[in-house]
């Protein structure tokens, strides 16, 4: 079964307030088998326009990634992200 990936591209407007969102995700995503592969770090945009921060979370399946995103605890935590940043979040199925 292919893995699933939650991928975010984000511009953070209030880094201090945003920290609470990231900390809570350390508890939420592992409950669904999630593992951070990329979480910020050095970035160079080579083509096109994109937000400067990138996050990739690997899950055992596409369904597990969707379940993590739709988890009521994550939906509540997401309010912190929405209040302090803007971006794009997608769930994709990996290649087997």
C-alpha positions as CSV (number, residue, x, y, z in Angstrom):
1,X,0.0,0.0,0.0
2,X,1.4,3.4,-0.9
3,X,2.2,5.9,1.9
4,X,0.4,9.1,2.3
5,X,1.9,12.6,2.7
6,X,0.6,15.7,4.2
7,X,2.5,18.6,2.6
8,X,2.3,22.2,3.7
9,X,3.8,25.4,2.2
10,X,3.4,28.2,4.6
11,X,4.3,31.9,5.3
12,X,4.3,32.5,9.1
13,X,3.3,36.0,10.2
14,X,3.7,35.5,14.0
15,X,6.4,32.9,14.8
16,X,5.9,33.0,18.5
17,X,2.2,32.3,18.3
18,X,2.8,29.6,15.7
19,X,5.1,27.6,18.0
20,X,2.0,26.3,19.9
21,X,0.6,24.8,16.6
22,X,3.8,23.0,15.8
23,X,4.2,21.6,19.4
24,X,0.7,20.2,19.4
25,X,1.3,18.5,16.0
26,X,4.1,16.6,17.7
27,X,1.3,14.8,19.7
28,X,-1.4,14.6,17.1
29,X,0.3,13.2,14.0
30,X,2.1,10.3,15.6
31,X,-1.3,9.0,16.7
32,X,-2.0,8.4,13.0
33,X,1.4,7.0,12.3
34,X,2.8,10.4,11.1
35,X,6.5,11.1,10.9
36,X,8.0,14.5,10.0
37,X,10.3,14.2,7.0
38,X,10.7,18.0,6.3
39,X,9.9,20.7,8.8
40,X,11.2,24.1,7.8
41,X,14.9,24.2,7.2
42,X,16.9,25.8,4.4
43,X,14.9,26.4,1.2
44,X,15.7,27.7,-2.2
45,X,12.7,28.2,-4.6
46,X,14.1,27.4,-8.0
47,X,11.0,28.0,-10.1
48,X,7.6,29.7,-9.7
49,X,6.1,31.2,-6.6
50,X,5.8,29.5,-3.3
51,X,5.6,30.1,0.5
52,X,9.0,30.0,2.2
53,X,8.3,27.2,4.8
54,X,7.7,23.6,3.8
55,X,6.5,20.7,5.8
56,X,6.2,17.1,4.8
57,X,4.7,14.5,7.1
58,X,4.7,10.8,6.1
59,X,1.8,8.5,7.0
60,X,1.4,4.8,6.5
61,X,-1.3,5.4,3.9
62,X,-3.2,8.1,2.1
63,X,-6.2,7.3,4.3
64,X,-4.1,7.8,7.5
65,X,-2.9,11.2,6.3
66,X,-6.5,12.3,5.6
67,X,-7.6,10.9,9.0
68,X,-4.8,13.0,10.7
69,X,-5.9,16.2,8.9
70,X,-9.6,15.5,9.7
71,X,-8.9,14.6,13.4
72,X,-11.0,16.9,15.6
73,X,-7.9,17.6,17.7
74,X,-6.0,18.7,14.6
75,X,-8.9,20.8,13.3
76,X,-8.9,22.7,16.6
77,X,-5.1,23.1,16.5
78,X,-5.3,24.3,12.9
79,X,-7.0,27.5,14.1
80,X,-3.6,28.6,15.5
81,X,-2.1,28.1,12.0
82,X,-4.8,29.9,10.3
83,X,-4.6,32.9,12.7
84,X,-0.9,33.2,12.4
85,X,0.0,32.2,8.8
86,X,-1.2,31.6,5.3
87,X,-0.4,28.7,3.0
88,X,-1.4,25.7,1.1
89,X,-1.8,22.2,2.5
90,X,-2.3,19.0,0.4
91,X,-2.5,15.3,1.0
92,X,-1.0,13.2,-1.7
93,X,-0.6,9.4,-2.2
94,X,2.9,8.2,-2.5
95,X,4.3,6.1,-5.4
96,X,4.7,2.4,-4.8
